Amino acid sequence: MKKINSEEKNNKIRLIVSGIILVVVLAILLFLRLSSVGKAIDAPPLNAIDLDLQEWEEFNIGNFQQWQISMTPSGVLEAQIYNFDISKKGSLFAYRLSDSNEKLLAQGLFSLDYTETGDLYLDNDGKADLRVSFDGTYLKVINKNFIVAKPASINVTDAEDNLIEGTILPATKDEEVIYHFNVSAVKNIDHLSIKLDGATQVEEDVLGTTSYLYDFTFTPTVEKPYIIEFNVTVGGLNSVQKYVLGVNGIFYALVEEDYPNLVLKKNTAGSWDVKFNFAASSKPQPFSLPCGTYDLNSFAEGEVKIVYAYDNGVQQWIKGAPSEFSSLIAGKGYFLLTGNNPITLSYTCAVDVLPPEVLPNLKSGWNFIGVKGKETISSSDFATHIPAGKVITRRIGVSNEAYLNDVEQFEPGKAYWLKVE
């Protein structure tokens, strides 16, 4: 029998790993490509497309060459109508943007080499309003002034009517807590539901009022995060707000379907206990550390099959095999593939300075990242963390089952793809 030396073993492992990495890369690129055309319009729109209600829209110029958009420029108080025209000239595509009086605002050419317009200005306030890109089939129009509208807001007070900041509601095991939730909407509420750990507490239609007061009284019997979820529909727009009843020092919890569960708890020593629960799965599960670092060699043999990261290319860690990294670091995104059983990742750390000060600095191209701390942050907070002259063109959230386009809010514990160009 031929004796296999350690170098031959390592070469075999590298070949296997390379095959796995190739499959993962192809899967990622396929998801990204499929997700990029998810909102495309393939038939001529009958009315102006309202870009005040969405950040971007894609138009199939092979099926129609003229359409209108409606949006509010940065220096104007009311929505305006704008005309887009595009025509093919040999291997080039000429576009023309005008206002409702046919005044020319921008024009230019697209090709497979020239695929973006750069910033376009619809008024004289010096702030960019639009950006347009072209992939050979779809023309994408982006509203650079888009702000996600919240049709409803919620204020929370405790039993003594003290206003609660943030979404963590302190509680003590086996002691009754009282919180008051005051829902305010921009117009009459169409539908309202309230759930506690997935169990419906309130379900009402057509309230005929712009406000709703919910008095919450509860005695937690388990030291865990309890999730209170409000779902409010106003004028066809849906608003979801989640609160965490943090029992005995729990300050943050990520308890959502299709994500590894995360609990961040302050201990008696003043430092922070972090605990992830990963389900047994044949698919890599995305996640990021909220703080500190974790030594991957702490896992027992066979407990974790492989962990992926990305830094100008896919990287991997396998216990006992040649790997590009051996520690998890807060601020980076990862995929973890479990063995045959669920696993727990637990460690203790001191939470870093809260965002946006600790956001990762982004590179040109794709970045796979997470956010530190215990607060949800906005995409606008990344503005000072990208190279000069560059913009973030893609913001994609990753769950166990899907890729989510145009993410506006970034939560600790989750992982995100950001593209800088």
Steps between C-alpha positions, in 0.01 A plus 500: 500500500631844407575724794358852458714773650366821660567713190295267278220510759509877500487510120194276500334718760580810292338344192185412693484844660558670162203311359281600793609866473426503126147374564447766768634781278278394210198480731572848638541653155184329376300637796639848442415491130149367554432754771611791279204464262236426761316831461534544123211637291470295180180654356439867415376673821161668466582774751806680633706278730509658848860505624397677818360162611804289409871550465542371146330336205625306197353530147537246219592728208468213254121512553444877519711813455295778663360536852444750780611514861361708785729616781578796727845653436707604801430875455127474416201447730268313261540200271584574136450296182806413290525335157751232404570418134757251375584392147753263345767648275712217363667333799420800724188606687417872522297620796321829556351633827262797495244665725124520442553806275752305288792704635816291453662408834750231397602292202776256412596159367514152648701202376639183653803710600313811616230373736437788745408866476650615828291743706218693329357829630133593451514844668754763600566416866829320428376163634487194276149366432537204263748240385442273200674177403461256210584128468418451131135411564375687805539869573501565875388839634604574862349776717797627704269695733284204594414470867317196633167633621363374830121507490484452878720567803487362855589657834550274803469600865540293816261466794611844631452657153875538441585502130700193390781562249587221258336161455626310807244491783658397834330227702573266792414131503177418690417871555212677329588777253274770355568694180276734301531507120360810326462448123472818288433488124509761224135418421235249606636156586376231257627198690683431827640180644708446813683174575695370799750230399290433190168466688241759395393736780305754290359481146280787379388635160396851394537675832379838367756682713861618471602378846482187712602440864606152605558424869737206536509308828708184522696281743803331335564151637812419298832687473490564125409774250125534440416658163212751476414576136275779371374484141316815390351567154420859402395608150630176349844542663611251760710579808652230722660581835649243737583536869696263719392437859851447639485286812779523760744717305432399139575811293469369145343201332468382142218247496369475144412219266780414253777650717724352770365615839715749692478624859726775639487523878684719752645286779572585863868573421396783267610323183274342238398140440430414135311186400413378147282195433541343154249240379625179339486577128646387168530868399760753619342744750595873484589695814735761650642560849359802689832550681842354568654192339452123515763226453355250252728227633282504814248291308522125557601272214203452262286763675541745208574383146618829352486880548517739203606866491565745216789744448557569129410133455344210689698376802443187710577339833489125564618358830830320455542609136693786334279809536513873420383602848447347843308766696167674457519880523218746570415710195542218247233271355529120504325184381511203740415143396414283800563132546208262555378671817401851615789692654547785746766769463557675835765744614548814714615843380497871581267674253685748280390860446151496353437571129557693285852553638588131472362428153742311277688697234382374162717419198423543132309198373307253715516508882347234728447671834314521830440789742628513856319587822135460588330771291345485154662753267402665171667458161578874501743443791741332256556828307827575683627141476547470123790609276490857367302538179322166546140413584324190632305357206370177655377425854395138541394328820558125533283252688512121511260482205515822298683811384317825581555798268543869593534458875460830690544379860797292620465283811774349719534124455395503133729504195482728194649535154592857405639596159708818468563651153 
